[in-house]
Amino acid sequence: MLLLALESSCDETAAAVVRDGRTVLSSIVASQISTHAEYGGVVPEIASRQHLEAVSIVVEQALQEAGVGIADIEGVAVTQGPGLAGALLVGISAAKGLSFGRRIPLVGVNHIEGHLLAVFLERPVEFPFIALAVSGGHSHLYRVDGIGRYTTLGQTVDDAAGEAFDKVAKLIGLPYPGGVAIDRLSAGGDPQAIKFPRPLLHDGTFNFSFSGLKTAVLTHVSKHPEAKEAGINDLAASFQAAVCEVLTKKTAAAIAETGIKRLVVAGGVACNSGLRRSMAQYAEANGVELSIPSPKLCADNAAMIAVPGDFYLGAGYQSGFDLDALPVWPLDKLAARFQGGK
């Protein structure tokens, strides 16, 4: 199936043409980073307006780069949630229009599911596997038994990892997006310089908490204002090390308990060099098969939406024109929606 996929859950407007849910013919992403940087974070209303301006452009560019016409497209997949309601509705409305106008099937896809399966665009991974989804809004551990079959093992109880990166970056005067800035500064710092806490590390669950770590950084810079200047590299490196240790050790605990030695790490924070390094060292030392998509597939993109989209359409599952945005949409709910999925 030649599939057109759309993604507009936050601040990237993306379109991709993918064949058989595995071969990417084109992937176009229009970023809004420069617009939202002025505000230090994503402004939902502005994001929605920019999606409206960009969606038809990225679709046209995706078709052109793939060397196909709209008449060649056999199905449309679109991010239905989770995400910003207004932003999601832009992509959904465009997908409905394409589906109706061309009389081709339409399916709504879970954004996090797309992240977990993005690795299939680069290499096959055998089911079941453990997946860590880390982004600005999510820090979740899942057991993945197949497409549409997910069990939540643990999740954040407050700030997600990416949110913590951005908030800490803002309070120490770094530009948006904060995670990128902290990662860059960490390369020149000592990760052992400041002993930040590792929240919930030994609580016996697979849950995460990063709000206390954020508060610890605030307390440190209040007592040591020089840390925001001369000591900023050490501060960034120490904070990043704390986040990465918690993410890695919690994931290791889930693997130890389930006995599943296949791991996928996905989402925007999976671009972080410290996390990629920490996970690689753990996997090598413990005989775990680690799969992390390339950075372009960790960031929000439409190609990843085509992986589950192709599966669902191929299995006969379609969405109607009453398809609506789901700002909150737990992966566990997919089992009920797609009964019989492999």
N, C-alpha and C positions, 0 to 999 in steps of 0.2 A: 504494500500500500504506500502511495506517495501522500504524505501527510503534511499539512500546514499547521504549525503550532504557534500559539500566542501566549505571552506572559506579560502581565501588568500588575503584579501583586503589590509592588511598593514603588520604587523610584527608577526602575528600568522598564522601558518599553521594548519588547523583544519579539521577533518573529523568526521562524526557522522552517526550512523544508527538509524533511527527513524521510528516507526510504526504509520501509520495513522496520521502523523503530530502532534502527541500528546505524544506518549510514547517513551522516550529516552532509547534505548538499549545500546548505547555506545556514548561517546563523548571524543575525543582525541584532545588535543591542544599542539602543539610544539611551545614554545615561543622563541623569539629572543631577549628578553630583555637584557640578559647579553652581547650579541654581540653589540647592539646599545648603551648600556650605556657608552661605551668608547667614543662615539661621542656626547653624550648628546641629542640624538634624532635619529629617524629612517633615515637610509641612503637607499634610494630606490633601488639602484643597488645591495647592499649587501642583502637587504630583498629579492629581486627576486632570487638571487642565493641560498639563504638558503631555500626558498620555493621549488626550484628544488630538493634540497637534501632531503627534508623532506616529500614531498607530498605522494610518494608511501609508505613510512613507516607509516604515520598516517592512510592511508586507510587500510593497512594490519592490523594495531593494532585495528582500529575501528571494522573491520569485526570479528577479533578474540575475542574482548571483548563482542561483541553482540552475539557470538556463531552462526554466520551464514557464509555462503560462498558467493562469488561474484555471483554465479548462483542463489542465493535466492533474490538478489536485483531486484526490479521491476521498479525503476526509479532513476534518478540522478538530484539533484538540486545543483547549484553552484552560488556563489556570482559573479554577472556580473559587479557590480559597486554600489556606487562610491568607489574610492580607488586609490591606486597607479597602474598605467597602467601595468607595468611589473609584479608586484605581482599578479594582477588579472588574467593576461594571463596564469600564471602557473596553477592556479586552473581550469580555463576554458579549457585549453588544456587537462588536466588530465580527466576532466569530459567528454569532447568530446570523448576521447579515450575509456573510460568505456562505454559510450552510444553506440558508433559505434561497439565496440568489442562484447558487450553483446546484442546488438539490443534492447535496452530499451530506453524509452523516456527521454529527457533532457529538463531542464528549467533553464533559468537564473533568478536570484533573486536579488532584491535591498537590499543592506546591511542594510540600515536604516530600511527598512520594516521588516527585520529579527529581529532587535533590538526591534521594537515596538510590535512585536507579540511573542517575547520570553516568555512572561508571560504565554501564553497559554500552555506551557509545564509544568506549575505548577498549574494553576487554570484557569477556564473559566472567561472571562470578557465580559459583554454584550455591544454590539454596540448600539449607538455611544459612544465614549469616547474621552477625550482630552488626548493627549500624548505629553510629553516633552522628546525629544531625545537630550541627552547631552554626548558628547564625545570629542576626540581630534580634530575632524574636523567639528563637528556639534553642534549647539545650536538652535534647532528648536521646535516650538510649532505646533502641528497638530490637526485637527479634524479628527477622524477616524470613518467613517461610515460603514466600512466593509473591508475585505481583498481586496486590490486593489483600494480602494476608500478613498483618502486622500486629505485634504485641508490644505495648509500651512497658519497658522494664524500669525506666526512671526518667525523671524530668526536672526542670528547674522549679524551685518553689518560690522564686522571686525574679531577679534579673537574669536574663539569658547571657551567655558568654559574650556575644557580640555587643549587646547593650551595655554590658559592663566595660568593655573596651572603649566604646564611644563616650560613655559618661566620664570615665577616668581621664580620657584624653581631653575632654572639655574642661574638667576642673584643673588640669595642669597646663592649660593654654595651648593645646595642640589643635590643628585644624581638623575639620570633618572631611572624610571619614576617619575616625580616631584609630580604628584597629590597624589601618595601614601605617599611620604615623608612629604608633607605639612599636609595631614590628620593625620598622626602619631604625628607630632609635635604639632598640634592644640589641641590635648587632654590635653596637659600640659600648655596651654596658655590662656590668657584673650581675648575673642573676642571683647571686648569693649576698649581694650588698645589703639588702633590707629584708628582714625576716617577716614577710607578710603572712597572715593566717591562711590555712587551707580549709575553708568551710565545709562541714559535713563529710570530711574525708574518711572518718572512722565511725560513722553513725550506723553502719550496717545496712544501708539502703543504696540504691543506685541513683538517688536524687542529687541535684546540684543546688547550690546557693552561692550567689556572687555579690549580693548587696552588702554583706558584712566586709568583704574584701574591698569593695569600693569605699566604704566608710573608713577602713583602715588606711587607705591611701590618703583620703581627705585629712584624717588625724595626723598622719605623718607630715604632710606638706604644711599643715597648720603649725606644727612644732618646728619644722625645718624648712622654712620658705626658700632657702637656697637650693633645695632639691628640685625646684621647678626651673632652675637655670643651670648652674654648674653640675648638679648631680642628676640631671634629667635622664641621662642614658642609663644610669644604674637604677633609677626609679622605674623606668619603662621595662627594663630587663627583669627586675625583681617581680613586678606585677605580672608580666607575661609568664614568667616561670611558675608563679603560683596558680594561675588559671590552667596552664598546660598540665601541671602535675595533677590537679584535681580531675581534669577531663581524662587523662591517661589512666590514672589509677582506678577511677570509677568504672571505666570501660574494661580494664583488666579484670576487675572483680566480677563484672557481668559475664565475661568470657569464661572465667574460672568456674562460675556457678553453673552455667549452661553447658559447658564442655564444647561449645561451638568455636572452632579455631579459624573462622573466617571473619574478617572485620572490614567494614566499609566506613570511612569517615567522609562526611559530605557537608555542604553548606558553605556560606561565605567565610566563616572563621577557619574552615579547612584550608584556606589560602595561606594562613599564618605559618611562617617558616618554623617558628618554635614548636607549634603543635605537630606539624608534619615530621619534624626531626624527633620529637618525643615519641610519637606513635611508631615511627620506623625503628627506633632503638628498642622499644618494648616488643614489637612484633618479631624482630630478629632474635632477641634473647629468649623468646618463649615459643618459637615455632608457629607463629600465627600468620596466616595469609592475609596481608594487608592490601587494601585497594583504596586509593585516594584519587579522585579525578584530577585532571590538570586544572590549574587555577581558573581558566576561562570557563570550565564546566562547574566549578564550585560556586562561582558568582551566579547571580540570577541570570537565566537565559531561557530561551524558548525550546531549544533542542532537547533539553532534559524532559520537557513536558510531553514530547512525542513518544518517549519510551513506554510509559504506561498507556498513553493515548492510543498508540498502535495496537497494544495488547487488547484493550477493552473493545475497540472497534472491531478488531479481528475476531473477537469472541462473541460479537453480536450485541454488545452493550452500547446504548446510545442515550444521549440526553435530549430532552424535548426543548421546545422553544420557551418553556417556562423556566429554563435554567436560570438560577439566581446566584448572586455572590454569597459565599459563606465565609465571613471574616474570621470565624472560629470553626475549625473543622478537624477534629482529632483523627489521626490515621486509623485508630481502632474502629471507627465507624464505617470504614470502607468494606469490612467483611460482610456487614449486613446489606450494603448497597449492591455489592457485586458478588452475590452468592454463586458459587460454582467456579470462581476464578482460580486459575492454577497458580 
